[in-house]
Each structure stands twice: as structure tokens, then as C-alpha cells.
């Protein structure tokens, strides 16, 4: 399930927008990320061809099961790491930026160990 960081970011953004708005189009993704519409269109084509998303005849984007799994994993890492960094005193803006980088490089083993440690510490 290893894909490029940029693809992970797109999938996570689709998940966030879907939760926020219900329906997602390429223009929504472009606006959210501050990317050009052509760049997003190319990325959506690649994600569709690799089976991570589905696009209907009206241009609405849905996460395929494989894309949804990745998006949920990345989103969980982001929200957990961001909250953890804030809880230990990191400025919220910096915590969110750092979590965005960390979510892509941390191994599943390390993330689970941190989660277990933090959750046992907070119990």
C-alpha cells in the first residue's frame, strides 16, 4: 500500500472534503490545496487509473476502497500527531505543519507504538 506522498495528500484531501461538503470535484481539491486545476486533473487521472478513486459522469470524485483505506490512515496519523504535538506545547500551526510531514514518513510500527504510549499515559 505504499504510494507517493503527493497521492496520499490528495486522497486525504478528498476524504476531508467529502466529510465537510458531501460531494467533491477537482475544483474543490484545487481550491483546498491551492493547486492549479490542470495539476489536480492530472493527479485525479493517475489516482483513477491506479484504482484509488472513481469519477462519475458529472465529475464527482469518490474514494475507492483502496483509496479510502490510505486516506483514513493518513488522516488518523495527521490528527493524532497534530494533537499530540499541541499537547506537549507545540504551537498549533507548527504542530499541523509538522504532522503533515510526519504522517507520510513514520512507519506503521512506530506510529502504533507512539499511539499506545500516549494512550496509556493519558489513561
N, C-alpha and C positions, 0 to 999 in steps of 0.2 A: 504494500500500500504506500510505497514511497513515491511521492511526486514532488515537483518543483515548488519552492516557497511561494512563487507568484500564483501558481494554480491553487495552492492552499488558501492564499489570501482571497482569491476570487470566490472560492467555494464558501469560505467563512462569511464573506460579504453577502453572498446570495442568501445564506441562512439567516443572517441578521435582518436583511431587508424583507425577507419572506415573513419573519416573525413580526416585524414592525408594520409592514404595509399589506401583506397578504399576497399581492401579485408583484412579480419582479420582471423588469425588462432591462435590456442592455443599457439604456439611457439612465436608469436608476443606479446601476452599478458605476457607470462613468461619473455621474454626479457625486455619488458617495465617496469614491476613491480619488476624484479629481483627475481622472484619466480621459483621454480623447475617446470619442465614440468609435473611431476605426480601431484603436488599440483594443478596446473591450470586445468589439466584434470578432477580431482575430482570436482573442483568448477564448471567447464563447464557442467559436468554431472548433478550436482544439479540445476544449472540455467536452463538447458534444461528441466529437469523433472518437474520443477515448472513453466514452460511456459514463462520464461523471454528471452530465446534465442532459435534460431533454428540453426542447424548444417546440412549442405548439405553433399552429398556423398563424396565430395572432402575435407571435413574438414573445410570449410569456415563457419564462425560464423556470424550470423545476429541477430540483436536485434528484438525480437517480440514486438508487440505494447506495452505490459505492461512493458517490459524491457526498451524500448526506452523512455517511459514517466519518469521512475525513473532516467535513465541515464541523460536525459536532465535537470531534476530538480536538480540533484546533481551537474552537470556541471555548470548550471546557478549560483547556490549558490557559488560554488568554484570560478568562475571567478569574480563574483560581490564582494564577501567578500575579495578576494585577492587584487583586485584593490582598494577597499575602504581602506583596511589596509595600502597599499602602499601610497595612497593619504594623509593619516593622519601621514605619516612619518615612518612607519614600514619598515625595511629592506625587499626588495623583496623576499629573500629566506625565511625569517621568516614569512612574510605575506602568502606565498604559503603554508608553513607547517601548520600554524595556521588555514588558511582557510580550509585545508584538514580535520582537526579535527572538526572545527566548522560546516562544511556543513552537517555533519551527526547528530548533536545533536540539532541544532536550530529548533524551531517549525516553521511551516508554517506561523503562525500569527506573530511571532517576525521577521522572515525574511522579510515578506511583509511590516511590519512597518518600519524596517530599510531601505528597498529599497525606500519606499515612502518618508521618511525623507531625505535621501541622495539625491534623485532625486529632491525634492522640494528645497533643499539647493543649489543644483547646477544649478537651473533654473534661 
